[in-house]
Amino acid sequence: MLLWIVVPCSLTMAESVKFVSILRKLEMESHNDRKVDGMMSLMCLQCHHLPVEFSAVGVFELNMSLLYTIWGAMTTFLVMLLQFDI
């Protein structure tokens, strides 16, 4: 269940980074109306300085490192159980 939540959040964050780079390229290549250029510049700055992040009520971020941390904790606990022969 947690996998269904974390993976889409992580993919969305990766896509937002791609979006910023595409927006920068468009901004550099196109020379449209001043209003359009200004809006693209503001959008680029906003996306760059306010990255897309998902969190659980601000306690921890929902990204792939959460899954790695949980996996590591479970593995450590299982190794401890095996050492104590429980």
N, C-alpha and C positions, 0 to 999 in steps of 0.2 A: 504494500500500500504506500509506504513512504517513497518507494522508487517511482511511483506514478506521479508523485508531487514534485520530487526534487529534480528529476531529469528534464521535464518541460521548463521548469524555472531556470535551470542551467543553460538549456538551449536558447531560451529567450534572451538571457543575458549575453550570450555569444552573438546572437543575431543583432542585438542593439549595438554592439561594438562594430560589427560589419556595416550597419546602417550609418554610423558616424563617419566611417571612412568613405563610403559611397557618397554621402552628402558633401564631404569635403571635396571630393573629386568633381562633383557636379558644380560646386561653388566656384572652383578654380577654372573649369572649362567653359561655363556658360556666362555670357554677359548679357543678361536680360535687362529688364526694367530695374531701375534703382530700388523700387519698392520690393520686388521679388528678390533681388540680391540681398537687401537688408533683412528680409524675413528668413532667407536661407542661412545667412550669417548668424542671426539670433538663434535659429533652431540648432545649428551646428554647435554653437557655444553652450546652449542649454543641455544638449545631449552629451556633450563632452564633460561638462562640470557636474552634471546630475546623472550619474550612470544608473541604469536599471538594476535594482537589487530587490530581492524578495527575502523577507524575514518572517519569523514566527513571533509576532507581537514585539519585534525589536530585540528579542532575546538572543537569537542566533540566525545566521543567514541560511537560506535554503539553497545550497549549491552542492557540487559534487564532493567538496571536502567534508561535508556533513556525513555523507555515506561512507567515506574512507575512515572517518573518525569512529563511527559506529562499528564498522567492520573490524577495525583495530581493537576496540574495546572488547568486542565479543570474542575475538581470537585470544586476546590476553586472558580473559576470564576462563575460556575453555582450557588453556594451557595450565592455568592455576588449578582448575578442577582435576586435570589429569595428574598433576604433580602430587596433589593430596589424595589421590586415588579414591575419589568420591563417586 
